[in-house]
Amino acid sequence: MKINRLVIWLLGSFFLLAGTHSQSQVSYERLLGAAQEPKNWLTYSGRYSGWRYSTLNQINTSNASHLTMEWAFQVGDLGQFETTPIVVDGVLYGTGQNDRAFALDARTGRAIWRYQRNLPDKLQPCCGMVNRGFAILGDRLFMATLDAHLIALDTKTGNLLWDVSAADYHKAYTFTVAPLAVKNEVIVGVSGGEYGVRGFVDAYDAATGRRLWRFETVPGPGKPGHETWTGDSWKTGGAPAWITGTYDPDLNLIYWPTGNPSPSNYGGERGGDNLYSNSMLALDADTGKLKWFYQFTPHDLYDYDATQVPVLIDAEWEGRARKLMIQANRNGFFYVLDRTDGKFLFAKAFGTVTWASSIGKDGKPIVNTSLPAKPEGTRVCPGALGMTNWYSPSYNPDTGLLYVATSTECDIFTSAPQKYRAGHDFLGSVYVPDPVERPTGALKALDALTGDEKWSFPYFSNPNGGALSTSGSVVFGGDSDGNFIALDAKTGHDLWHVQLGAAVYSAAITFEVEGKQYVVIPCGSALFAFALP
Amino acid sequence: MPANGFEDSEIWAIIAYLRSLAPQKQAAVAGDAGKGKQLFESAGCSKCHMVNGNGGRLGPDLSRVGAARSAAYMIESIREPDKELSTLMLDPNNHYSVPLSYGTVTVVTADGERVQGVALNEDTYTIQMMTEEQSLRFFQKKEVKEVIHEHKSLMPAYSEEALGPAQLRDLVAYLETLRGSANSDAKEGR
């Protein structure tokens, strides 16, 4: 009798689970195992390791040339569309310009709800009214807003569940980042490096919105690193944290990159290395305590934010298995670090670099001392937008390659002291592109351990869009001239492209619904979904 | 460009400064605008430049050049057209790329034809041109042999031998009269 009841209970539970699968919650365990459910896209980079890679292979090198548009969804707003959607069991959740948000039937693109943040009139985001996407945990979506709040929305309705203020938007603190959900926490980093904010990375309780910890990226008096700022410069030191980090559950470390010191292009009144600007931070996921850091560009004068997604790979290095982190940095060097302790292992330029000749064995750049920005202007490579930028790279374990969108832009920098005023831009300079050499770009495939360039696909203009790769051996990229492009991941051979009519400012994602693989790219004011006919 | 939190008074100060850079309403160059107009047509300028709906299409439309450019800039553009190339269409969807300019582009077709002109638009796959003959030609790059870009203007440099100082003054005096109409539409680019 007991057995029969157990069987009935088990069967009932099974059917209950099966019946609700299309609306199931996204537990932390599901986020940990995101790689095992490629039908969905559960985090900003698809998985905690930051790969932006999928094992879906219905679309592959043999058929990518047949891709056709399945649907388009118009956000209804203008400006750069930088989101990375989340897809869970047939529902796509995205954010848009001016902190719009929406949920769609992922098979048809039809909206099931829309959300619009009621933003204050006077906001100061440096680079557009952008948002890079949601994080999801349980039945909640988390969105970091331009007025420096973190909000939670109900997945089924878009209803606001809680709303907390993280910082004062009047002083140009803003959020543009897609949050990262880890355990019961929602982690965000602030924007505002062009306005002299004091950067931070925060964690909030997903259930209540209560702040659990804050790591200030410019250390205050008495804290290690404070000595790397002269005078009161630390108070307006910048070091924002505006791109989504990655996470190693075994080490329980969150890896979060930081941006430029403020003012970005005048260093005369912020003597020192300016920690932790332009750095990789390894933070204890439970406490936010700093386990290690590595600074890519000390005392930066050229706006070389390190805000590129840190990619976590395990590989043999000098004869032994090692937990590594790789990053193609905005400053023009490709880096390999040991992610257990932050030890510098290797760096190599992946294009023309003039600000430094190389990275020394101690991990410090050998800076070209003839180049500091002068009032009359100095040509420096890469330019202020970097050899690459925030747009995501993709790591493909099948090829062992890191796919990175790159720019050839060099800029003429001028520099001058500037008085800080809260809420006003704080750059200490202007910079203009080299007027003679129009910058171009490329989607490059770099060996993930040596940084060697395996192939390069030319972009006519400097890019703003990142990359996605799949086990179908396809790399998807988007250029600034409106092309969404599929390349052979091994060779860079051009498989397919479509003209979408506006610069691409994000990277693609892929998912599967009812046996069909979709690839989705934001472009202009719309999301476009492609699949095989 | 980052958004600014300027006070209204500061914004007006910046506007005043920018306006101080604009060309003066009175001709900075003492020349005969009537003679300059004749010269504009006889020296070949109008073959490539349109003024108020008349003229060529290869170079920038000059209907508002007197309001937009200083005399010094115009003189430099006539004597040394390669020095600073004018900008072509600005793409409102692309915030960070550098727009195309009036450089020289030569497409070598599969059968060896050399088509020279200005690229009105271009990307990795295609190019849209205004040829020297002022016709529109569009190419798929995979179908042509070569696309050659040169940072030089198709406009000839008018040296003192070709255009004496007095003629230059007359021509610039005429160009300074070109200020469009109050309701001139703004074309993308300049």
Boltz contact constraints between the chains, C-beta under 6 A:
constraints:
  - contact:
      token1: [A, 124]
      token2: [B, 3]
      max_distance: 6.0
  - contact:
      token1: [A, 124]
      token2: [B, 5]
      max_distance: 6.0
  - contact:
      token1: [A, 126]
      token2: [B, 2]
      max_distance: 6.0
  - contact:
      token1: [A, 194]
      token2: [B, 2]
      max_distance: 6.0
  - contact:
      token1: [A, 423]
      token2: [B, 5]
      max_distance: 6.0
  - contact:
      token1: [A, 424]
      token2: [B, 5]
      max_distance: 6.0
  - contact:
      token1: [A, 425]
      token2: [B, 2]
      max_distance: 6.0
  - contact:
      token1: [A, 425]
      token2: [B, 4]
      max_distance: 6.0
  - contact:
      token1: [A, 433]
      token2: [B, 98]
      max_distance: 6.0
  - contact:
      token1: [A, 436]
      token2: [B, 151]
      max_distance: 6.0
  - contact:
      token1: [A, 438]
      token2: [B, 98]
      max_distance: 6.0
  - contact:
      token1: [A, 439]
      token2: [B, 98]
      max_distance: 6.0
  - contact:
      token1: [A, 459]
      token2: [B, 124]
      max_distance: 6.0
  - contact:
      token1: [A, 460]
      token2: [B, 122]
      max_distance: 6.0
  - contact:
      token1: [A, 460]
      token2: [B, 123]
      max_distance: 6.0
  - contact:
      token1: [A, 460]
      token2: [B, 124]
      max_distance: 6.0
  - contact:
      token1: [A, 461]
      token2: [B, 97]
      max_distance: 6.0
  - contact:
      token1: [A, 462]
      token2: [B, 97]
      max_distance: 6.0
  - contact:
      token1: [A, 464]
      token2: [B, 96]
      max_distance: 6.0
  - contact:
      token1: [A, 480]
      token2: [B, 94]
      max_distance: 6.0
  - contact:
      token1: [A, 480]
      token2: [B, 97]
      max_distance: 6.0
  - contact:
      token1: [A, 481]
      token2: [B, 123]
      max_distance: 6.0
  - contact:
      token1: [A, 502]
      token2: [B, 93]
      max_distance: 6.0
  - contact:
      token1: [A, 503]
      token2: [B, 93]
      max_distance: 6.0
  - contact:
      token1: [A, 503]
      token2: [B, 94]
      max_distance: 6.0
  - contact:
      token1: [A, 524]
      token2: [B, 93]
      max_distance: 6.0
